[in-house]
Each structure stands twice: as C-alpha cells, then as structure tokens.
Amino acid sequence: MNIGPGHWIFAALFMIAFAFVLAFSFRKDKRTHKAHYSNAGIIAIIIGASVLMLIIIKVALRQLAP
C-alpha cells in the first residue's frame, strides 16, 4: 500500500486534533488531578529508582558470573 499525500495530511490533522482534545481535557480536570494525584511525581521517582536499581544489580551480577 502506497502512502500518498492525503494520508500525511490526515495524519497531521489527526495529531493536531488529538493534541487539542487532550489539552482541553487535561485543563478541564486540573482540579481533580491536584486532589487525587498529588503524590504521583514521588511515586514515579520511586518506581524509576527501583527499576534503575534492578538494572544495576543485574549488570553487577552478570559481571561476577564466569
């Protein structure tokens, strides 16, 4: 299937419309996010640090094995 200029135009318009709807929805729910997800950044940092620690342990154990 060949991708023509019409496909690219549709893709660009779809991306713009999707970004607009996403921004509008997020702005509408801003107060709700503050009330329910106030510690989300801390949780994300903890999960990221845990994954990083697992990777470090994996690399360290791999170097110890013959």
ABEGO torsion letter per residue (X at the ends): XBBBAAAAAAAAAAAAAAAAAAAAAAAAAAAAAAAAAAAAAAAAAAAAAAAAAAAAAAAAAAAABX
